[in-house]
Amino acid sequence: MTEKSSLSDTKRVNAMLLNEFLKEHKRINQQEHKMQEQAAMVSKLDSTVAKQEEIIAQQQKQIEALTAAVQKVSDQVALSKPAP
């Protein structure tokens, strides 16, 4: 093999290695971007869950208040019925 041929082979190998490196680098950048998008989505979902938990707590208090009111009315109706 001549020196010129050996140099040409080295350049081809270097070009192949560079191409592989660039492909892998691009793939990693895409994965990092996707991870950032997913992290943002998780944050948004966490916020939504927190808001829903607040709403559920408020609704639970409303249910308890309405249950107490219904019980009070039921007690009044029971008291207003004549004794047998």
N, C-alpha and C positions, 0 to 999 in steps of 0.2 A: 504494500500500500504506500502510496506517495504521501509526502508531507501535505500537499495541497488537498488531496482526497481526505486525509485524516482531519484536516482543519474544517473541511466542508461537512464531514460527518459530525464533528463536534458542534458546529453551528446548528445543524438539524436537530441534534439531541437537545441542545439548549433551547431551541425554538419550541420543541415539543414540551419540554419541562415548563417553559414559561406559559405556554397555552394551558397546560394542566393546572398550573398555579393560578392563573387568571380565572379559569372556570370555577375552581374551588373557592377562590376569593369572592367571586360573584355570588355563588351559592350561599356562602356564609353571610354575606351582606343581606341577601334576600331573607334568610332565616332570622337575622337580627331585626330586620324591619317587621317581619311577621310577628316576632315575639313582642315588639313594642306595640303593635296594633292589638295583640291579644291582651297585653297588660292594661292598655287603655280600656278595652272592653270589660275586663274584670273589674276595674275601678268603677266604671259606669254601672255595672250590675250590682256591685256592692252598695253603691249609693241608692240604687233603686230598691234593693232589699231593705235598707235602713228606713227609707221612706214608707215602704209597705208595712214594716214592723210598727212604725209610729201610728199609721192609720189603723192597723189591727188593734193596737192598744187603746186608741180612742174609741173604736167601735165596741170593744169589750166593755169599756166603762159605760157606754151608752146602753148596751144590753143589760148590764147590771142595774142601771138606774131604771130602765123600763120594766125589768123584772120586779124590782122593788115596788114600783108604782102599781103594777098589775096585782101584786100580792096585797097591797094596801086596799085596793078596790075590792078584791075578793074577800078580804077580812071584813070590810064595811058591809058588803052584801050579806055575808053570813050573819053578821050581827043584827042586820035589819030584818031578817026573817023572823017571823013569830015562832016562839017555842011551841013544840007540839003538845 
